[in-house]
């Protein structure tokens, strides 16, 4: 089972940027689908962006044009570049690996955007 380690969260003013990183403990296979989720208090954990091994990307409408997901196969790392952040982007961000119907989660990163 893969182990995911995240880094890069923090506090930023509205309009600023952050980059989240997620390093997997093994090489990512063609069947791994990676994603970033966000959870805010009182709400379910929802997907924000996803990427397949072939590099096909998907985003929720609220982050399109502001967030960019990418992956570095050589270092088993998935990134989430977040630009033009708003207070609505505040939450705990989780890296996720979906393979064979099984979800694996990172430990979560707090992202706080202040006005």
Backbone bond lengths (Angstrom), bond angles and torsions (degrees), N, CA, C in turn:
res aa  C-N    CA-C-N  psi(-1)  N-CA   C-N-CA  omega(-1)  CA-C   N-CA-C  phi
1 X - - - 1.443 - - 1.520 109.14 -
2 X 1.324 115.52 138.40 1.444 120.31 -178.28 1.518 110.48 -75.57
3 X 1.334 116.01 149.04 1.461 123.02 175.10 1.516 107.25 -116.99
4 X 1.339 116.57 132.50 1.454 121.18 -175.38 1.521 110.05 -113.58
5 X 1.310 117.20 131.71 1.463 122.53 178.71 1.516 108.75 -122.22
6 X 1.325 115.93 122.63 1.455 122.13 -175.50 1.533 111.02 -105.01
7 X 1.307 114.84 155.35 1.459 120.63 174.71 1.518 108.98 -155.81
8 X 1.358 115.24 161.04 1.452 119.38 173.12 1.512 116.31 109.66
9 X 1.319 118.31 -2.55 1.462 118.62 178.55 1.512 111.19 -70.94
10 X 1.339 115.79 177.18 1.459 119.13 177.89 1.502 112.22 157.28
11 X 1.330 114.19 -160.46 1.460 122.02 -176.04 1.514 108.20 -116.57
12 X 1.326 115.68 134.39 1.457 120.14 -177.52 1.523 108.83 -147.30
13 X 1.312 116.32 151.79 1.460 120.07 176.53 1.524 110.46 -77.85
14 X 1.303 115.87 154.37 1.460 121.14 176.87 1.529 109.48 -55.16
15 X 1.322 114.98 137.27 1.450 120.94 -176.55 1.516 113.47 93.97
16 X 1.324 116.24 -12.12 1.453 120.88 -179.37 1.510 113.16 -84.16
17 X 1.330 114.69 -173.88 1.468 120.95 -176.13 1.521 110.71 -133.31
18 X 1.310 114.67 152.93 1.462 122.52 172.54 1.523 108.31 -143.97
19 X 1.318 115.47 151.28 1.461 120.08 173.56 1.522 108.87 -122.97
20 X 1.319 115.55 123.83 1.453 121.80 176.53 1.525 109.50 -97.87
21 X 1.328 115.41 143.10 1.469 120.84 178.25 1.515 109.54 -124.49
22 X 1.317 115.07 148.10 1.463 121.63 178.74 1.525 107.38 -139.27
23 X 1.330 115.95 115.45 1.457 120.73 -179.19 1.521 109.14 -104.95
24 X 1.321 115.48 127.35 1.463 121.14 177.99 1.519 110.27 -90.57
25 X 1.334 115.76 150.65 1.458 121.22 -175.14 1.524 113.32 -81.64
26 X 1.316 116.62 -3.77 1.464 120.92 177.93 1.530 108.55 -145.21
27 X 1.307 117.54 162.57 1.460 119.66 176.14 1.526 110.73 -58.22
28 X 1.315 115.54 138.78 1.455 120.69 -179.88 1.516 109.41 -79.00
29 X 1.323 116.13 126.81 1.457 121.87 -176.54 1.523 111.08 -86.84
30 X 1.315 116.06 171.41 1.459 120.16 -179.62 1.518 111.60 -64.51
31 X 1.310 117.68 -21.74 1.459 120.84 -179.21 1.526 113.77 -92.92
32 X 1.330 117.85 -1.92 1.467 120.00 176.11 1.520 109.58 -77.38
33 X 1.315 115.25 128.69 1.462 119.22 169.58 1.520 106.56 -113.41
34 X 1.320 116.07 122.85 1.455 121.89 -176.15 1.515 109.83 -102.86
35 X 1.320 114.93 149.67 1.466 119.14 -179.69 1.515 110.29 -155.46
36 X 1.316 114.78 161.09 1.455 122.47 169.86 1.522 107.67 -114.48
37 X 1.337 114.52 133.74 1.461 122.13 177.35 1.522 108.57 -115.82
38 X 1.302 115.04 160.42 1.473 121.23 177.49 1.524 108.15 -132.99
39 X 1.329 114.29 138.76 1.461 120.15 177.00 1.518 109.63 -131.58
40 X 1.330 115.27 131.05 1.463 121.61 174.29 1.509 108.11 -115.38
41 X 1.336 117.81 155.59 1.468 120.58 -176.78 1.521 111.86 -55.24
42 X 1.308 115.53 132.85 1.452 120.46 177.07 1.513 114.99 83.59
43 X 1.329 117.04 -0.42 1.456 120.46 -178.65 1.525 110.29 -125.41
44 X 1.322 114.52 162.62 1.457 119.59 177.79 1.521 110.36 -74.97
45 X 1.306 114.07 160.45 1.450 121.04 174.90 1.532 108.34 -76.64
46 X 1.320 116.46 122.05 1.465 121.20 -175.87 1.519 111.34 -119.80
47 X 1.316 115.85 145.83 1.454 120.03 177.84 1.526 110.10 -69.54
48 X 1.314 115.18 141.59 1.459 122.53 178.57 1.527 109.94 -108.88
49 X 1.334 115.40 -44.79 1.457 120.85 -178.46 1.516 108.87 -154.08
50 X 1.328 116.20 151.19 1.458 120.58 179.62 1.515 110.14 -142.37
51 X 1.327 115.70 159.80 1.462 120.47 178.86 1.523 108.94 -150.46
52 X 1.323 115.74 136.34 1.461 120.48 177.19 1.526 109.33 -92.40
53 X 1.325 114.71 171.99 1.469 119.04 178.34 1.516 110.81 -61.76
54 X 1.337 116.35 -29.43 1.464 120.27 179.11 1.520 112.34 -80.05
55 X 1.334 115.95 -1.88 1.452 118.80 177.05 1.512 114.83 89.30
56 X 1.336 117.23 11.43 1.461 119.75 177.43 1.524 108.53 -77.15
57 X 1.332 115.34 126.86 1.463 120.36 -173.12 1.519 111.52 -112.54
58 X 1.320 114.79 149.86 1.467 120.38 175.11 1.512 110.15 -139.30
59 X 1.325 116.11 147.21 1.464 121.62 -178.30 1.523 109.83 -138.57
60 X 1.321 115.98 151.52 1.451 118.69 168.07 1.517 107.69 -75.24
61 X 1.338 114.76 156.61 1.453 119.17 -174.90 1.520 113.88 -59.81
62 X 1.332 116.79 -33.67 1.469 120.16 -174.34 1.524 113.19 -67.04
63 X 1.337 117.30 -19.16 1.472 119.11 -176.19 1.524 112.39 -114.38
64 X 1.312 118.20 -5.28 1.469 120.91 -179.91 1.519 110.45 -57.95
65 X 1.315 114.85 132.53 1.455 120.52 -179.45 1.524 113.39 86.67
66 X 1.332 117.16 -11.71 1.475 120.75 179.66 1.517 111.93 -115.47
67 X 1.313 117.46 -35.42 1.466 122.29 -178.29 1.526 109.48 -106.95
68 X 1.324 115.82 149.59 1.462 120.66 176.59 1.520 109.11 -139.45
69 X 1.316 116.08 124.33 1.454 121.47 176.42 1.523 108.58 -98.82
70 X 1.320 116.17 141.87 1.456 120.51 179.04 1.523 108.73 -150.41
71 X 1.321 115.85 166.97 1.458 119.50 179.60 1.525 109.65 -141.72
72 X 1.318 115.73 145.60 1.454 123.00 176.40 1.526 105.84 -114.85
73 X 1.314 115.52 103.43 1.464 120.39 -176.89 1.526 110.73 -61.49
74 X 1.316 117.33 -36.02 1.465 121.33 -175.57 1.529 112.33 -63.96
75 X 1.334 116.97 -31.12 1.469 120.33 -177.11 1.526 112.17 -113.26
76 X 1.318 117.70 9.05 1.478 122.14 178.34 1.533 111.45 56.84
77 X 1.312 116.88 38.50 1.467 121.69 -172.93 1.517 110.90 -119.96
78 X 1.316 115.08 139.03 1.460 122.53 173.18 1.529 107.83 -117.81
79 X 1.318 115.92 136.36 1.464 121.68 -177.47 1.527 110.48 -116.32
80 X 1.316 114.63 154.91 1.454 120.94 168.68 1.527 106.85 -132.25
81 X 1.318 115.39 105.32 1.458 120.91 175.86 1.521 107.62 -86.66
82 X 1.327 116.45 123.14 1.462 121.19 -176.70 1.526 108.92 -118.87
83 X 1.323 116.03 117.98 1.456 121.90 -178.53 1.520 110.69 -117.32
84 X 1.314 115.36 160.87 1.462 121.16 177.39 1.525 111.19 49.32
85 X 1.310 115.03 50.17 1.457 120.70 -175.49 1.525 111.38 -66.79
86 X 1.324 115.11 146.41 1.455 122.23 175.99 1.535 108.85 -122.44
87 X 1.321 115.74 168.61 1.466 118.77 179.74 1.535 111.13 -63.33
88 X 1.322 116.53 -23.96 1.460 120.53 178.29 1.532 112.14 -68.71
89 X 1.306 117.60 -14.87 1.454 121.14 179.25 1.525 112.25 -85.49
90 X 1.309 117.32 -5.71 1.459 121.23 178.97 1.523 110.55 -61.40
91 X 1.330 115.87 137.61 1.448 120.71 178.45 1.510 111.08 163.75
92 X 1.315 115.41 -175.59 1.455 121.31 173.88 1.531 107.43 -99.36
93 X 1.296 116.07 126.01 1.456 121.85 -177.32 1.535 109.37 -102.85
94 X 1.313 114.70 131.72 1.467 121.37 -178.62 1.519 110.04 -120.46
95 X 1.298 115.43 133.41 1.457 121.34 169.44 1.528 108.13 -81.53
96 X 1.329 115.60 143.05 1.457 119.91 -177.60 1.517 110.81 -137.43
97 X 1.321 114.03 141.33 1.473 121.05 174.93 1.526 107.45 -122.45
98 X 1.328 115.76 123.08 1.459 121.36 177.17 1.521 108.56 -111.97
99 X 1.329 116.18 119.27 1.456 120.80 177.80 1.523 108.35 -148.38
100 X 1.318 116.06 130.55 1.457 120.47 178.88 1.516 113.37 59.34
101 X 1.312 117.25 31.08 1.455 121.50 -179.30 1.516 114.70 78.66
102 X 1.315 116.97 3.16 1.466 120.15 -178.59 1.517 110.82 -108.03
103 X 1.326 114.94 131.42 1.452 121.50 177.75 1.530 109.84 -95.76
104 X 1.322 116.00 136.61 1.457 122.18 170.76 1.521 107.69 -124.26
105 X 1.344 115.77 136.66 1.463 120.53 -175.69 1.515 111.28 -116.65
106 X 1.330 114.55 148.62 1.441 120.57 167.50 1.515 109.90 -79.03
107 X 1.344 115.26 -178.16 1.463 119.71 -173.84 1.520 113.00 -79.47
108 X 1.328 117.37 -15.83 1.460 121.57 -179.73 1.513 112.30 95.19
109 X 1.318 115.05 142.89 1.466 122.65 179.49 1.518 109.44 -127.30
110 X 1.305 115.79 130.92 1.469 118.68 175.95 1.523 108.99 -80.93
111 X 1.314 115.63 128.03 1.462 122.76 172.22 1.523 106.88 -120.23
112 X 1.325 115.54 122.37 1.462 121.06 -179.99 1.515 108.65 -122.73
113 X 1.320 115.77 123.04 1.457 121.75 178.59 1.519 108.06 -110.93
114 X 1.326 116.20 122.21 1.457 121.54 -176.93 1.529 110.64 -102.57
115 X 1.303 115.14 149.29 1.473 119.23 -178.88 1.511 111.20 -89.30
